Amino acid sequence: MQVARGASAPGGALLVVGDVVTDVVARHLGPLASGTDTVAAIRTVPGGAGANVACWAAHWGCADVRMLGRVGADAVAWHERELTDCGVRPLLAVDPEAPTGTVICLVDRNASAERTFLTDSGASLRLDPDNWSPALLDGVARLHLSGYLLFSEPSRALVSVALQSARARGVPVSLDPASAGFLAELGVDRFLELAEGVDVLLPSRDEAVLLTGLPDPADAAAKLSRHVPLVVVKQGGEGALVAHGGAVRARVPAAPATPHDTTGAGDAFTGAFLAALLAGAEPERAAVEGCRAGALAVEKVGGRPPDGARPPAG
């Protein structure tokens, strides 16, 4: 099976454009105690949906991954080092005014390991067209955009010029909607308008349902694939749906895992999925790789890959 606009020849670089932030992960057991202390294990780790995707793509075998983002002077050296250590080439603009974005991730250590985010986007959503050049696509086989870019005026303008540059060069573009909460604030019609021209859409189940108004994620995936050539709906512990041409073509089961922290699991899926596409895999096989990466991600704290090699193929 070939998906005309969602496929690209094997090889070439992946350019990710999106958010680079600092995550403060607080893992607590049981409900938060209002007005007093709640015991938690707290760690500060590098994060950001875009940066996480880039790191997982490199971890999953993509040899040339580049990350365009915007950070404050307060943490640029740390984030550059962390990206480089993950095998990603950092292309970070330094904001002269705003600090690096920070996200507090509240993770319930019960069985679901579900998380709640408190987000200060800081410099990350101040990425703008002045930070873009068509030369950034030199040698690039795929462009991936973090959906967080659509939630501020400067970064929406950057998305527009990046899409124009990609279309001019025939570079396929993928987009992860990133946040059901922010998506609801932006509005479904506005999001779909801004996503015009995207080749691959990678929503979560909640985002797919929100974008279509359909309660069943399979129906939602099918409907979205009438507008975007390839749609992959990430369903966490229920795997993934691959849809194109107005129908679900594959239901990919989740890989087994014991969740400790679900932060970044969707980013892990996306990074591995894109790495597999760049290696020449068909979308269904790429979704299998995405599920494997997602399972690996939930078994560790934070949104970045673990040290060492990825697990052997199943």
C-alpha positions in Angstrom: 0.0 0.0 0.0 1.3 3.4 -0.9 0.0 6.7 0.5 0.9 9.3 -2.2 1.5 12.4 -0.2 2.4 10.7 3.1 5.4 8.8 1.8 8.9 9.7 1.0 12.0 8.0 -0.3 14.1 6.2 2.4 16.9 8.4 3.9 17.3 12.1 4.3 17.0 14.3 7.4 14.0 14.9 9.7 13.5 18.5 10.7 11.3 19.0 13.7 9.9 22.5 14.5 8.3 23.1 17.8 8.7 23.5 21.6 11.7 23.0 23.7 10.9 23.3 27.4 12.0 22.3 30.9 9.7 19.7 32.5 9.3 19.5 36.3 7.9 16.1 36.9 6.2 15.5 40.3 5.0 11.9 40.8 2.6 11.8 43.7 0.7 8.8 45.1 -3.0 9.4 45.5 -5.0 12.7 45.4 -3.3 16.1 46.0 -3.9 17.4 49.5 -5.3 20.9 49.3 -3.8 23.4 51.7 -1.0 21.1 53.0 1.8 18.8 51.8 1.6 16.0 49.4 4.6 13.7 49.2 6.1 13.4 45.7 9.2 12.4 43.8 10.2 15.4 41.8 12.7 15.6 38.9 13.7 18.4 36.5 14.2 17.0 33.0 14.4 18.4 29.4 11.1 18.3 27.6 8.8 19.8 25.0 6.7 17.9 22.6 8.8 18.9 19.5 12.1 18.2 21.2 10.9 14.8 22.6 9.8 13.8 19.1 13.2 14.7 17.7 15.0 12.7 20.4 12.9 9.6 19.9 13.4 9.7 16.2 17.1 9.8 16.7 16.9 7.0 19.3 14.9 4.9 16.8 17.6 5.1 14.2 17.1 8.3 12.2 20.7 9.4 11.6 20.0 13.1 10.8 17.5 14.8 13.1 17.4 18.6 13.4 15.4 20.6 16.0 14.3 24.2 15.5 12.9 25.8 18.6 13.2 28.9 20.7 14.4 29.1 24.3 15.5 31.7 26.8 19.1 32.5 27.6 18.6 31.0 31.0 18.7 27.4 29.7 20.0 27.4 26.1 23.3 25.7 26.9 21.6 22.9 28.9 19.0 22.2 26.2 21.6 22.3 23.4 23.7 19.7 25.3 20.7 17.5 26.1 19.6 17.5 22.4 23.1 16.8 21.2 23.5 13.9 23.7 20.3 12.4 22.2 21.8 12.6 18.7 19.8 15.7 17.6 21.3 18.7 15.9 19.9 21.7 17.9 18.9 24.8 16.0 17.8 26.9 18.9 16.9 30.6 18.7 17.6 32.5 21.9 14.8 34.8 23.0 16.2 38.1 24.4 13.2 38.7 26.7 11.2 35.5 27.6 12.6 32.7 29.7 12.6 29.1 28.5 9.1 27.5 28.7 8.4 25.4 31.8 5.8 22.6 32.3 5.0 21.2 35.6 3.8 17.6 35.1 1.7 16.2 37.9 1.8 12.4 37.6 -0.4 10.1 39.7 1.7 7.1 40.7 -1.4 4.9 40.7 -1.8 2.2 38.0 -2.7 4.6 35.2 0.3 7.0 35.7 -1.9 9.7 34.1 -0.5 13.2 34.0 -1.8 16.7 34.3 0.2 19.7 32.9 0.7 23.2 34.2 2.2 25.1 31.3 4.1 28.3 31.0 5.1 28.3 27.3 7.7 31.1 27.7 9.9 31.5 24.7 8.7 28.4 23.0 5.6 29.9 21.4 7.5 33.1 20.4 9.1 31.2 17.5 8.2 33.4 14.5 8.9 33.7 10.7 12.2 35.5 11.5 13.5 32.2 12.9 12.7 30.5 9.6 14.7 30.2 6.4 13.9 27.9 3.4 17.6 26.8 3.7 16.5 24.9 6.8 15.0 22.3 4.5 18.3 21.6 2.7 18.7 17.8 2.8 15.4 17.3 4.7 13.1 14.5 3.6 10.4 15.2 6.2 9.2 18.2 8.2 7.4 17.6 11.5 5.5 20.4 13.2 4.4 20.4 16.9 0.8 21.4 17.2 1.7 23.7 20.1 2.9 26.1 17.4 -0.7 26.8 16.4 -1.6 28.2 19.8 0.1 31.6 19.4 0.1 34.2 16.7 3.9 34.4 16.1 4.4 30.7 15.8 1.2 30.3 13.6 2.8 32.7 11.2 6.0 30.5 11.2 3.9 27.4 10.5 2.4 29.2 7.4 5.8 30.0 5.9 7.3 26.6 6.8 4.4 24.9 5.1 4.9 27.1 2.0 8.6 26.2 1.9 7.9 22.5 2.3 5.3 22.5 -0.5 7.7 24.3 -2.8 10.3 21.7 -2.3 7.9 18.7 -2.2 8.8 17.8 1.4 6.0 15.9 3.2 4.8 17.5 6.4 3.5 15.8 9.6 1.6 17.5 12.4 0.7 16.4 15.9 -2.2 18.5 17.4 -0.4 18.3 20.8 -3.1 19.4 23.3 -6.8 18.7 23.4 -7.2 21.6 25.9 -5.4 24.2 23.7 -7.1 22.8 20.6 -10.6 23.4 22.2 -9.6 27.0 22.9 -8.3 27.5 19.3 -11.4 26.0 17.7 -11.7 23.0 15.4 -12.4 24.9 12.3 -9.4 27.2 12.8 -7.1 24.2 13.5 -8.2 22.4 10.3 -7.8 25.6 8.3 -4.2 26.1 9.7 -3.4 22.4 9.0 -4.4 22.7 5.3 -1.6 21.1 3.2 -0.4 18.7 6.0 0.3 15.2 4.7 0.3 13.2 8.0 -1.8 14.0 11.1 -1.0 12.2 14.4 -3.7 13.1 16.9 -4.4 11.4 20.2 -7.8 9.7 20.6 -9.2 12.7 22.5 -7.9 15.1 19.8 -9.3 13.0 17.0 -12.7 12.9 18.7 -12.6 16.7 19.3 -11.6 17.4 15.7 -14.6 15.5 14.3 -17.3 15.5 16.9 -17.5 11.7 16.6 -17.3 9.7 19.8 -15.8 6.6 18.2 -12.0 7.1 17.5 -12.2 4.8 14.4 -14.9 6.9 12.9 -13.0 10.0 13.8 -9.8 8.6 12.1 -11.7 7.7 9.0 -13.4 11.1 8.7 -10.1 13.0 9.2 -8.4 10.9 6.5 -10.8 12.4 4.0 -9.1 15.7 4.6 -5.5 14.6 5.4 -3.9 11.8 3.2 -2.6 9.8 6.2 -4.1 9.9 9.8 -2.7 7.9 12.7 -4.7 8.1 15.9 -2.7 7.3 19.1 -4.7 5.4 21.6 -2.3 4.8 24.4 -2.9 1.4 25.9 -5.2 0.5 23.1 -2.7 0.9 20.3 -3.1 3.0 17.2 -5.4 3.4 14.2 -4.1 4.0 10.7 -6.5 5.6 8.3 -6.3 6.9 4.7 -8.8 7.4 1.9 -11.7 7.7 4.3 -11.3 4.4 6.1 -9.3 2.7 8.8 -6.8 0.4 7.2 -5.1 -1.0 10.2 -5.6 -1.4 14.0 -2.2 -1.8 15.6 -2.2 -3.2 19.2 -0.2 -1.6 21.9 3.0 -3.2 23.1 2.9 -4.5 26.7 4.2 -2.1 29.3 3.9 -1.2 33.0 3.3 2.5 33.2 5.3 4.7 35.5 4.9 8.1 33.8 2.9 8.7 30.6 4.5 12.0 29.9 5.8 12.1 26.4 4.4 8.7 25.3 2.7 10.2 22.3 5.9 12.0 21.4 7.8 8.7 21.6 5.2 7.2 19.2 5.5 10.0 16.8 9.3 10.0 16.8 9.6 6.3 16.2 6.8 6.4 13.6 8.6 9.1 11.6 12.0 7.4 11.9 10.4 4.2 10.5 8.8 6.1 7.6 12.1 7.7 6.8 13.7 4.2 6.7 11.1 3.1 4.1 8.5 1.4 6.3 4.8 1.4 5.3 2.5 3.4 7.7 1.2 0.2 9.4 4.7 -1.1 10.2 5.7 2.4 11.3 2.7 2.5 13.7 4.0 -0.8 15.2 7.3 0.9 15.8 5.5 3.8 17.3 3.6 1.6 19.8 6.9 -0.1 20.8 8.4 3.3 21.5 5.3 4.5 23.5 5.5 1.4 25.7 9.2 2.0 26.4 8.4 5.7 27.2 5.8 5.0 29.8 8.1 2.8 31.8 10.5 5.7 32.6 10.1 9.1 34.1 10.2 12.1 31.6 9.5 12.4 27.9 13.0 11.6 26.5 14.4 8.2 25.5 16.3 6.0 28.0 20.1 5.7 27.7 21.3 2.8 25.6 19.9 1.0 22.5 16.2 0.6 21.7 14.7 -2.8 22.3 15.0 -5.5 19.6 12.2 -5.6 17.0 9.3 -7.7 17.9 
